Structures are given as structure tokens and as C-alpha cells.
Amino acid sequence: MTDTLQTQPVSRAPRTVADMLAGDQRLLASMANALPKHIPSDRFARVCLTAIRRTPKLAQTKPESLLAALMTCAQLGLEPNDPRQLAYLIPYGTECQLIIGWRGYIELAMRSGMVTNIQAQVVYERDLFEYEQGLELKLRHVPYIGADERGKVIASYAVATMTSGNKAVVVLPRRDIERARASSSGVKSGRATPWDDWFPEMAMKTAVRRLAKFMPQSPEFARALEADDAKAMTINPATLSIDSVEIEPAAAVAEIVEEGEATPASQAAAADLSSRLASKAAAVKQQEITE
């Protein structure tokens, strides 16, 4: 009598996007190919892991959505959810939304090598602000520094200085800022958006975006405009396929401790936008369910 040895298939524990960032060579190679040369791929992966750890709801989004946002960040060379506030990964339900900050746009514009300086500001009711167009452009802004508040936002502007010495200026009055806010897909759908709590920052971002048409653009800047409008990119199956990988987005994310990271206070400030928007999005979603 011959005993037949039966082997049982070894079950593989579901993998999260965090697991892939920690060791999936296909993903890491794809990121390395997409990243600019000045950003090491291992550092970028650690930053992404930290973003997921500090905003656990990111791990509950669809893996395809989260990976698409991460790959867009890699292509743009913007590290998400870090203290520089260049870009944010925002969980909304099961989707991960990439939001590029105004500082991210300035970072990308400077990479063209044809822009020496960019600044963006908001103007409040009690500020002194003068703006004239014509043969001689005039812009003067003196912020109000009294003991009381500066009042409501009445305008935003962005100024770029080119290597040639020429300047480009965009000034947006409050009515134009409100039109930009009303046209955003998030506001139209009635869900939580950065406009709710970060109106001044979004007003500056809008001014920088409008300024783009008057100055040289790096390829990354043009791609950022497209990605920010689309809110996601499509993962190229030729470079990265996750169909054959079991991923469980709701699984717990292991805590990552990095040497040389910013202080907990600065990291918490950088993650504030992501976590607060996640809470607001969850509240909106719950309201939709109960109505």
C-alpha cells in the first residue's frame, strides 16, 4: 500500500499597499523609474509609508486608487503629506484623492530653470493693496499688523520673476476666487474639500495655477495641472500590475519609525490637512447614508 502525500496550498496573507512599499520590487522599480533623479526611491517609499501610518484611513481606500496617487506623486517628484506641504493624499470613502498644494506648484515651476522667484499671497480687508495695469505695472501690498484681525480675504495674487528679469503677475479678486471654488468637483458634489478650512491656501493655489499660462513650465508642472484636475492617474499595466497580488486595504498598517524624521509636532502639522479632511469626508458620507 502506497501512501499518497497530499500537499495543501500555502495560504498567503493579504498584502496591503504599505506591504508593497516595504518590499515589492516591481513597485519600487516603477517608482524609481518615475522619480526625478534628485529623490532617492527608498526615501520616497519611506515618506509614503509614513503618510499611510499617520492617516490610517488611507489604508482603507482602494489599492488601485492609492497606488495611482502615489505613482502620480512619484512622476511629479512631490513627497506627499510631509512638513513642506507640497502635496496631500486625502482619503474620501474608498478613493484616495491627490491634492497638490500651492507650495508644490511653486516647487515645480522653479524646476524649469527659467524662473528665479515665485511668491503667492492673499489680501485681507484691512491690508493696504494697490494694483494697476498698463505700460507700467504697479503692485503694492502692505499687510495690516494691528492688534485685531485683518478681516476677510478680498483677493489673492501670484508673482513670478523670470531669469530674463521680466515679471508675470496675476491678481484674483474675491469674486474670481469664488468662481474657481464653485467650479471644483468637490464643491459641486457637496462633499468636504480643502476650501472648507483652508480658503486662503486654496486662493493662493488658484492664483499660482492662473499664473502658469504666463511663465515657462517644466514638464512636471504641466503634468501637475493635469493630475490636479483629474485627481488621479492611470497605472500603466506595462510597468506595474497589481492584478496578481492579493491586497487587503483594510488590514492594519505596521508602524514605521524613521531616523532623521522631522519632529512629531511638525509631522502632525503636515498631516493635519489629511486627517481633518478624512474626518469631514466620513461625516458627509454618514450623513448621506442616514438621509
C-alpha positions as CSV (number, residue, x, y, z in Angstrom):
1,M,0.0,0.0,0.0
2,T,1.5,3.3,-1.1
3,D,0.8,6.4,1.0
4,T,-0.1,9.4,-1.1
5,L,1.4,12.6,0.2
6,Q,-1.1,15.4,-0.3
7,T,0.2,18.9,-0.1
8,Q,-2.1,21.7,0.9
9,P,-1.7,25.1,-0.9
10,V,0.1,27.6,1.4
11,S,-2.3,30.4,2.1
12,R,-0.7,33.8,1.6
13,A,-1.7,36.6,3.9
14,P,-3.3,39.5,2.1
15,R,-0.9,42.3,1.3
16,T,-1.5,46.0,1.8
17,V,-0.1,48.9,-0.2
18,A,2.1,49.5,2.8
19,D,3.5,46.0,2.5
20,M,4.2,46.6,-1.2
21,L,6.0,49.8,-0.4
22,A,8.1,48.0,2.2
23,G,9.4,45.3,-0.2
24,D,7.6,44.8,-3.6
25,Q,10.5,45.2,-6.1
26,R,8.1,45.8,-9.0
27,L,6.5,48.7,-7.3
28,L,9.8,50.1,-6.1
29,A,11.3,49.8,-9.5
30,S,8.4,51.6,-11.1
31,M,8.7,54.4,-8.6
32,A,12.4,54.6,-9.2
33,N,11.8,55.0,-12.9
34,A,9.2,57.6,-12.4
35,L,11.0,59.7,-9.8
36,P,13.3,62.7,-10.6
37,K,17.0,61.9,-10.1
38,H,17.2,64.1,-7.0
39,I,14.8,62.0,-5.0
40,P,16.0,58.5,-3.9
41,S,13.4,55.9,-4.4
42,D,13.9,54.4,-0.9
43,R,13.4,57.8,0.7
44,F,10.2,58.3,-1.3
45,A,8.8,54.9,-0.3
46,R,9.5,55.7,3.4
47,V,7.7,59.0,3.1
48,C,4.7,57.3,1.5
49,L,4.7,54.7,4.3
50,T,4.8,57.4,6.9
51,A,1.8,59.2,5.2
52,I,-0.2,55.9,5.4
53,R,0.7,55.4,9.0
54,R,-0.2,58.9,10.0
55,T,-3.5,58.8,8.1
56,P,-4.8,55.2,8.7
57,K,-7.9,55.8,6.6
58,L,-5.6,55.8,3.5
59,A,-5.2,52.1,4.1
60,Q,-9.0,51.7,3.7
61,T,-9.1,53.2,0.2
62,K,-9.0,51.1,-2.9
63,P,-5.4,49.9,-3.5
64,E,-5.6,50.9,-7.2
65,S,-6.7,54.4,-6.1
66,L,-3.9,54.8,-3.5
67,L,-1.2,53.4,-5.8
68,A,-2.3,55.7,-8.6
69,A,-2.0,58.7,-6.3
70,L,1.4,57.5,-5.1
71,M,2.7,57.0,-8.7
72,T,1.5,60.5,-9.7
73,C,3.4,61.9,-6.8
74,A,6.5,59.9,-8.0
75,Q,6.1,61.3,-11.5
76,L,5.9,64.8,-10.2
77,G,8.7,64.4,-7.7
78,L,6.5,65.6,-4.8
79,E,6.7,63.8,-1.5
80,P,3.1,63.6,0.0
81,N,2.0,64.7,3.4
82,D,5.4,65.9,4.6
83,P,6.1,69.2,6.5
84,R,6.8,71.1,3.3
85,Q,3.1,70.8,2.3
86,L,3.8,70.1,-1.3
87,A,1.1,67.5,-1.9
88,Y,-1.6,65.7,0.1
89,L,-3.1,62.2,-0.1
90,I,-6.7,62.6,1.1
91,P,-9.0,59.6,1.8
92,Y,-12.6,60.0,0.7
93,G,-14.6,56.9,1.3
94,T,-12.8,54.2,-0.7
95,E,-11.0,56.6,-3.0
96,C,-7.6,58.3,-2.5
97,Q,-7.5,61.9,-3.8
98,L,-4.3,63.7,-4.6
99,I,-4.3,67.4,-3.9
100,I,-1.3,69.4,-4.9
101,G,-0.6,72.4,-2.6
102,W,0.4,75.8,-3.8
103,R,3.9,75.2,-2.5
104,G,4.0,72.1,-4.7
105,Y,3.2,74.2,-7.8
106,I,5.9,76.7,-6.9
107,E,8.4,73.9,-6.4
108,L,7.6,72.5,-9.9
109,A,7.7,75.9,-11.5
110,M,11.2,76.6,-10.2
111,R,12.4,73.3,-11.8
112,S,12.0,74.9,-15.3
113,G,15.3,76.8,-14.7
114,M,13.7,79.9,-16.2
115,V,12.1,81.2,-13.1
116,T,14.1,82.8,-10.3
117,N,11.4,83.6,-7.8
118,I,7.7,83.0,-7.3
119,Q,5.5,84.2,-4.4
120,A,1.8,84.0,-3.7
121,Q,-0.2,86.0,-1.1
122,V,-3.7,86.7,0.0
123,V,-5.0,90.2,0.6
124,Y,-7.3,90.9,3.5
125,E,-9.8,93.7,4.0
126,R,-7.6,95.9,6.3
127,D,-4.4,95.4,4.2
128,L,-3.2,98.3,2.0
129,F,-3.3,97.0,-1.6
130,E,-2.7,98.8,-4.8
131,Y,-2.7,97.2,-8.3
132,E,-2.5,98.9,-11.6
133,Q,-2.2,97.5,-15.1
134,G,-0.9,99.3,-18.2
135,L,2.5,100.2,-19.6
136,E,4.0,100.3,-16.1
137,L,2.7,97.6,-13.8
138,K,2.2,98.5,-10.2
139,L,1.5,96.2,-7.3
140,R,1.9,97.3,-3.7
141,H,0.8,95.2,-0.7
142,V,1.2,96.3,2.9
143,P,-0.3,93.7,5.3
144,Y,-2.3,95.0,8.3
145,I,-0.4,94.3,11.5
146,G,-2.8,95.8,14.1
147,A,-3.9,94.0,17.2
148,D,-7.2,92.9,15.8
149,E,-8.0,90.7,12.8
150,R,-7.1,91.6,9.2
151,G,-10.7,90.9,8.1
152,K,-11.9,88.7,5.2
153,V,-9.9,87.6,2.2
154,I,-10.7,90.1,-0.6
155,A,-8.1,88.9,-3.2
156,S,-5.1,86.7,-3.9
157,Y,-2.1,87.2,-6.2
158,A,1.0,85.4,-7.5
159,V,4.1,87.0,-9.0
160,A,6.9,85.2,-10.9
161,T,10.3,86.7,-11.8
162,M,12.0,85.1,-14.9
163,T,15.7,84.8,-15.5
164,S,15.3,87.5,-18.1
165,G,14.2,89.9,-15.4
166,N,10.6,90.0,-16.7
167,K,7.8,89.6,-14.3
168,A,4.4,87.9,-14.6
169,V,1.6,88.9,-12.2
170,V,-1.9,87.5,-11.6
171,V,-4.4,89.2,-9.3
172,L,-7.7,87.5,-8.4
173,P,-10.4,89.5,-6.7
174,R,-12.7,87.6,-4.3
175,R,-15.4,87.1,-7.0
176,D,-12.9,85.2,-9.2
177,I,-11.7,83.1,-6.3
178,E,-15.3,82.2,-5.5
179,R,-16.0,81.2,-9.1
180,A,-12.9,78.9,-9.0
181,R,-14.2,77.4,-5.7
182,A,-17.7,76.9,-7.1
183,S,-16.3,75.1,-10.2
184,S,-14.4,72.5,-8.3
185,S,-15.8,69.0,-8.5
186,G,-15.8,68.5,-4.7
187,V,-17.8,71.6,-4.0
188,K,-20.2,70.7,-6.8
189,S,-20.8,67.3,-5.2
190,G,-21.3,68.8,-1.8
191,R,-18.5,66.8,-0.1
192,A,-15.7,68.0,2.1
193,T,-12.9,69.9,0.2
194,P,-9.8,71.9,1.3
195,W,-11.8,75.1,0.5
196,D,-13.8,74.5,3.7
197,D,-10.9,75.0,6.2
198,W,-8.1,76.3,4.1
199,F,-9.6,79.1,1.9
200,P,-6.5,81.3,1.9
201,E,-4.2,78.5,0.8
202,M,-6.6,77.4,-1.9
203,A,-6.9,81.1,-3.0
204,M,-3.1,81.3,-3.4
205,K,-3.0,78.0,-5.2
206,T,-5.6,79.2,-7.7
207,A,-3.6,82.3,-8.3
208,V,-0.4,80.2,-9.0
209,R,-2.3,78.0,-11.4
210,R,-3.6,81.0,-13.3
211,L,0.0,82.4,-13.4
212,A,1.2,79.2,-15.1
213,K,-0.1,80.4,-18.5
214,F,2.3,83.4,-18.4
215,M,5.5,81.7,-17.5
216,P,7.7,78.8,-18.7
217,Q,6.5,75.4,-17.4
218,S,8.6,72.4,-16.6
219,P,7.1,69.1,-17.8
220,E,6.3,68.2,-14.2
221,F,4.3,71.5,-13.8
222,A,2.2,70.8,-16.8
223,R,1.6,67.2,-15.6
224,A,0.6,68.5,-12.2
225,L,-2.0,70.8,-13.7
226,E,-3.5,67.8,-15.5
227,A,-3.2,65.5,-12.5
228,D,-4.8,68.1,-10.1
229,D,-7.7,68.4,-12.5
230,A,-8.2,64.7,-13.0
231,K,-7.3,63.9,-9.3
232,A,-5.8,60.6,-10.3
233,M,-3.6,58.9,-13.0
234,T,-4.0,55.5,-14.6
235,I,-1.5,52.9,-13.6
236,N,0.3,51.6,-16.7
237,P,-0.1,47.8,-16.7
238,A,3.2,47.6,-18.7
239,T,5.2,48.9,-15.8
240,L,3.1,47.8,-12.8
241,S,0.4,45.3,-12.4
242,I,-1.3,44.6,-9.1
243,D,-3.9,42.1,-10.5
244,S,-1.8,39.2,-9.4
245,V,-1.2,40.5,-5.9
246,E,-3.7,39.9,-3.1
247,I,-4.2,43.2,-1.4
248,E,-6.4,43.8,1.7
249,P,-6.7,47.6,2.1
250,A,-8.4,47.3,5.4
251,A,-5.6,45.4,7.0
252,A,-3.6,47.0,9.8
253,V,-0.6,49.1,8.8
254,A,2.6,48.4,10.7
255,E,4.1,51.3,12.4
256,I,7.1,52.8,10.7
257,V,9.8,54.5,12.7
258,E,12.3,56.5,10.7
259,E,15.6,58.1,11.7
260,G,16.1,61.7,10.9
261,E,12.4,62.5,10.5
262,A,11.0,65.9,11.4
263,T,9.8,66.4,14.9
264,P,6.4,64.9,15.9
265,A,5.0,68.4,16.1
266,S,5.9,69.3,12.5
267,Q,4.8,65.9,11.2
268,A,1.5,66.4,12.9
269,A,1.0,69.8,11.4
270,A,1.8,68.4,7.9
271,A,-0.8,65.6,8.4
272,D,-3.4,67.9,9.8
273,L,-5.0,68.6,6.4
274,S,-5.3,64.9,5.5
275,S,-6.7,63.7,8.8
276,R,-9.2,66.6,9.2
277,L,-10.5,66.2,5.6
278,A,-10.8,62.5,6.2
279,S,-13.0,63.1,9.2
280,K,-15.1,65.6,7.4
281,A,-15.5,63.3,4.4
282,A,-16.6,60.5,6.8
283,A,-19.1,62.8,8.4
284,V,-20.5,63.8,5.0
285,K,-20.7,60.1,3.9
286,Q,-22.5,59.2,7.1
287,Q,-25.0,62.0,6.6
288,E,-25.6,60.8,3.0
289,I,-26.3,57.3,4.4
290,T,-28.8,58.5,7.1
291,E,-30.7,60.9,4.8
